[in-house]
Amino acid sequence: MVGMVAWEYALLVRRYQGQGRNFHVSFVWYGPDGSRKDITAYGDTAVAHLNRAGREGWELVSAAEDVNNVQGSTEVHRYHLKRPLN
């Protein structure tokens, strides 16, 4: 169709595991090609990672959070992003 925009999608996942001072935060990027990459070293906050993705043309579409405090503490944040295909 003429004028229709085609999109590609990606997923940024922030995972927090641990209790008190004993915790670990990691960030994983799931690319539109199906790739999976640990990008924790690129920043220590979700905002840092989202800003980096924004500079590459990605736009935040939605965010979701899962929290499980039964056995310690686990949080998983999912950030769904899209950008136009070139």
Backbone torsions as a table, in degrees:
resi	resn	phi	psi	omega
1	MET	NA	141.8	178.2
2	VAL	-73.4	135.1	177.9
3	GLY	81.4	-0.6	180.0
4	MET	-85.6	133.3	-179.7
5	VAL	-91.9	132.0	174.5
6	ALA	-97.6	138.1	-175.8
7	TRP	-117.3	154.3	165.5
8	GLU	-119.7	152.6	-173.2
9	TYR	-124.3	151.3	177.0
10	ALA	-143.1	168.2	-178.0
11	LEU	-135.6	129.9	172.4
12	LEU	-108.6	125.7	-179.5
13	VAL	-117.5	125.4	174.5
14	ARG	-106.1	125.7	-179.4
15	ARG	-121.7	127.4	176.7
16	TYR	-115.8	125.4	178.6
17	GLN	-134.7	136.6	175.1
18	GLY	133.6	-171.0	179.4
19	GLN	-142.4	142.2	175.8
20	GLY	54.3	-127.9	-179.7
21	ARG	-80.3	-10.9	-176.6
22	ASN	-100.3	82.2	-178.0
23	PHE	-141.5	164.7	178.7
24	HIS	-138.6	133.1	175.5
25	VAL	-116.6	131.7	177.4
26	SER	-132.7	155.8	177.7
27	PHE	-128.1	131.4	179.0
28	VAL	-126.9	134.6	179.5
29	TRP	-105.3	124.8	174.8
30	TYR	-106.7	107.6	-174.1
31	GLY	-79.5	166.9	-179.0
32	PRO	-66.5	-17.2	179.1
33	ASP	-90.0	4.9	179.9
34	GLY	91.1	1.0	-179.4
35	SER	-73.4	157.9	177.9
36	ARG	-132.0	124.8	-175.9
37	LYS	-137.0	129.5	174.3
38	ASP	-76.1	115.3	-177.7
39	ILE	-113.8	20.5	-178.4
40	THR	-53.5	-38.3	-176.4
41	ALA	-66.5	-16.1	-177.4
42	TYR	-81.5	-7.8	-179.9
43	GLY	170.9	159.0	-177.2
44	ASP	-109.6	6.6	176.6
45	THR	-132.8	155.6	176.4
46	ALA	-61.7	-37.3	-179.9
47	VAL	-61.2	-42.3	178.0
48	ALA	-59.3	-43.4	-179.6
49	HIS	-70.4	-39.3	178.5
50	LEU	-67.0	-39.5	176.7
51	ASN	-63.5	-40.2	177.4
52	ARG	-62.0	-45.4	178.1
53	ALA	-63.5	-39.1	179.0
54	GLY	-61.2	-38.4	177.3
55	ARG	-65.5	-20.5	178.0
56	GLU	-96.1	11.2	175.6
57	GLY	93.9	2.6	-179.2
58	TRP	-82.6	142.7	178.3
59	GLU	-120.4	133.1	177.9
60	LEU	-69.9	127.8	-179.4
61	VAL	-102.8	-43.7	179.8
62	SER	-159.1	163.5	177.6
63	ALA	-139.5	146.3	179.1
64	ALA	-142.0	153.5	-178.2
65	GLU	-134.3	137.0	172.5
66	ASP	-121.7	130.4	179.4
67	VAL	-126.0	132.8	177.2
68	ASN	-130.7	110.7	-179.1
69	ASN	-108.5	17.7	-178.2
70	VAL	-71.6	-54.6	-179.9
71	GLN	-111.3	86.2	-175.2
72	GLY	76.5	-144.6	-179.3
73	SER	-136.1	129.2	176.1
74	THR	-135.9	129.3	174.4
75	GLU	-127.0	136.2	175.4
76	VAL	-127.4	121.8	177.3
77	HIS	-111.7	131.0	179.1
78	ARG	-116.2	127.7	178.9
79	TYR	-116.9	113.5	-179.1
80	HIS	-93.1	129.2	-176.4
81	LEU	-127.5	158.4	175.8
82	LYS	-143.6	158.8	171.3
83	ARG	-153.5	154.3	-179.7
84	PRO	-67.3	143.0	173.1
85	LEU	-74.3	141.5	178.1
86	ASN	-86.9	NA	NA
